[in-house]
Amino acid sequence: MHTQISLKIISALLLLLGFVATEPAWKVSRVSFASPLNSFKVTRNTLDHLQREGFSKALTAKFAPMLDKVYLNRTEFLDALPIFLVPKQRDIILRYATTEQIKIQADEFSSDLNENAAVFRGNVKGIIPRENIELTTAKLRLVSGLDSNFEKLIGEGGVQVKQWDREARSDFAIYTQVGLDKKSADTDTSSTKKIRTPQQTLLMQGNVILKAAQGNVRSDSVLLDLLRQHATLEGQDTSKEGRIRVEANLSDLETNRGKLESETKTSESGNENPQKSEPRKVLLLASRAVLDNKKHQAMFEGDVEMERTPDKLYIHAGKITLRLSQSQELQSIQAEQEVCFEQPGRVAKADRASFDEISRTILLEGNAEVQSGKFHLQGTTINLYLDVNKGVAQGANKAPIQMTILGAQSPSIFTCR
């Protein structure tokens, strides 16, 4: 039951809408407009996009000395390049390094100078060249603060964002940016001046769908905090259709270590055409989820169901937390509140359950019960192997376990679904 799940399950939600990490400067003057600035700047995103365009990691690493430096014109930028590039490569890096923020086209445009707002209606299309992002919606409203320290973008009537193999859709979306350029103090006469805390959030509501090569997410609402690298998902209700639905393709989320191990085994066996194993996938249903990139964890709560294939591990609990390492591998699954899980040939329940992906063991705590074949185990604490065939794995502090041998034709004492 080899299972490795990447941190990308969490970061995919943030990456799907990478456009909110740019620095918009809405200078509205006509129906089709763009920021007039034409300087150039290489960021980490720029390097990622270059690799997607075919640049090797070794080649993109050579641009590291240019990171986050602003070049005022095309000539200055090209002169700063540390290596020679052929014309095609030069055109690609110019595209992803340009600071041109966004181009917007629409059938109709109006502005309100009193509110410092602009409204685009009918076939609205926004393009951000440096992030390879395309945004479409029926209506787009842009609101700027008078001090240029506040920006709000509101999309209505169906919002769709595409970037590479990623796509996001919702009925309604609000992007808010506050004080990203610098922290500004209020101009009052008091000795204590308030500092406006920088904010950068995106709220998507109504039939939210996030899609990527690694999987997809369905939810009623998604709130992304780009500065904290934090996402909160809410379902519509507790029904199967109304809960959050997260599907991840584990085969596409393998770590480099897993790939290297596979290549080594193939080389040692001398098999040049190994059989492809069944794709590994995970499905999660929950009423609410909190995904934290910085803490490397994802928490799901509210009638949570988790199903992993092809090893056929099913977990039902009030709360499930996935913890990952910095190398983007799943370390553990923590399940709480009336936990019940099933594997082929085994069913178990407890108040809490910890699945350790490193030691390949399961710890059941509080009113633990396990039915495996003709054996029924009960105890305060029960240790198991993830491999059903290995049976019980008691630790050093062995807790008493009551075992009952059931008849060959005995029905299941309990089930999880």
Summary of the structure (lengths in Angstrom):
residues: 417
radius of gyration: 26.2
end to end distance: 21.9
largest distance: 84.2
contacts: 1265
relative contact order: 0.10
helix: 17%
strand: 47%
